[in-house]
C-alpha cells in the first residue's frame, strides 16, 4: 500500500511574520490611529479571527505588530442609545451581526463583548437599562424650565423607546417602518403639542414617520 501525502493548502500554516507584516501594511495603508478588526477584515489578507486566534487576542496581535491599541471608551448611555437606534431601524431585537453593519450601528459588537462578555448579556443590560425608571417620564423641577408644565419637552431615550415599542416601530398614520424601508425615519410626536400644554408622557406621544410628522405640523401651525 502506498501512502499519499497531499498538501492541503487551506491548512498550510501561515507564519506569524506574514500575518504581522500584513497587519502593518494595512495599518500604514489606511493611515488610521489604530486598526480595528472590521477594518482589517475589509482590507487584509487574512481574517481577523484567524489573527486573534494566532496571537491570543486582537490586541495582542496589534501589540506584536507595534500598532497602538485603541481603547474604546463608550459610556453606558452611548452603548444603550446605539442598541436602541439599531433596534428601531430593524424593528426587532438586533443581532450581533446587525451591530457590525456600519450603516446601522456606530459601535461594533466588539465594544459590547468587551464590556458585557457576550451579546446576550449586552441585550440583557439594555433591557434592564430601559426598565430603570418607572415610565421614563422626566419631571420638571417645580416647572422652572417650563412654566405650566409638569414634564420637560425633551423626550428621553427610555421614553422614546417605550413609545416606539408600543407603536411597533411603525408610523401611527401611514404604517411606514424602517425595518421595511431603511429610508424611513421615525419621530416621536406630541399628540397635543407641548407648546399648547401637552405633556411629555406616554399617552401624549406617538410614533410618526418624518413625512407624516411634517404634514402634521403644516396642518396644525
Ligand atoms: Zn407616516
Boltz pocket constraint, residues with backbone or C-beta under 6 A from the ligand:
constraints:
  - pocket:
      binder: B
      contacts: [[A, 171], [A, 172], [A, 173], [A, 174], [A, 175], [A, 176], [A, 208], [A, 209], [A, 210], [A, 211], [A, 212], [A, 213]]
      max_distance: 6.0
